[in-house]
Amino acid sequence: MDWGNAAILPRITIVKNSIVAAGAVVTKDVPANSIFGGNSAKIIKKIGRTDKKIGKRNASVL
């Protein structure tokens, strides 16, 4: 899996329907339905039912 140069510490859980931004430093578990990024990573946005579904090809537009 390609993590886009994100640093993810050991024993961190990233659940389904979550996005980790390129270059993020993930120090805690990533919750469901969220976009996580930064140094130290935090929730940038919660993904809701009204958000457009994206695929791997166009994920960079976020």
C-alpha positions as CSV (number, residue, x, y, z in Angstrom):
1,M,0.0,0.0,0.0
2,D,1.3,3.5,-0.9
3,W,1.2,5.9,2.1
4,G,2.6,8.9,0.2
5,N,5.6,9.4,2.5
6,A,3.4,9.5,5.6
7,A,5.1,8.4,8.8
8,I,2.9,6.0,10.7
9,L,4.0,4.8,14.1
10,P,3.8,1.1,15.1
11,R,0.5,-0.3,16.4
12,I,-1.5,2.5,14.8
13,T,-4.9,1.5,13.4
14,I,-6.3,3.1,10.2
15,V,-9.8,2.0,9.6
16,K,-11.9,1.7,6.5
17,N,-13.1,4.8,4.8
18,S,-10.3,7.0,6.1
19,I,-7.7,9.1,4.3
20,V,-4.2,9.9,5.5
21,A,-2.6,12.9,3.8
22,A,0.8,12.6,2.1
23,G,3.6,13.5,4.5
24,A,1.4,13.1,7.6
25,V,3.0,12.0,10.9
26,V,0.4,9.7,12.4
27,T,0.9,9.2,16.2
28,K,-2.6,8.0,17.1
29,D,-5.4,5.8,15.6
30,V,-7.2,7.2,12.6
31,P,-11.0,7.2,13.2
32,A,-13.5,6.0,10.6
33,N,-14.9,8.4,8.1
34,S,-12.1,11.1,8.4
35,I,-9.3,12.8,6.6
36,F,-6.2,12.9,8.7
37,G,-3.1,15.0,8.1
38,G,-0.4,17.2,9.4
39,N,2.5,16.9,11.8
40,S,1.4,15.5,14.3
41,A,-1.6,14.3,12.3
42,K,-5.1,15.3,13.4
43,I,-8.6,15.3,11.8
44,I,-8.8,17.7,8.9
45,K,-12.4,16.8,8.0
46,K,-15.0,14.3,8.8
47,I,-16.4,12.4,5.8
48,G,-20.2,12.4,5.8
49,R,-23.0,10.9,3.7
50,T,-23.2,14.0,1.5
51,D,-19.5,14.1,0.6
52,K,-18.7,12.9,-2.9
53,K,-17.3,9.4,-3.3
54,I,-13.7,9.4,-4.6
55,G,-11.4,6.8,-6.0
56,K,-7.7,6.3,-5.8
57,R,-7.1,8.2,-9.0
58,N,-8.6,11.5,-7.9
59,A,-7.9,11.4,-4.2
60,S,-5.3,14.2,-4.6
61,V,-8.1,16.8,-5.3
62,L,-8.9,17.0,-1.7
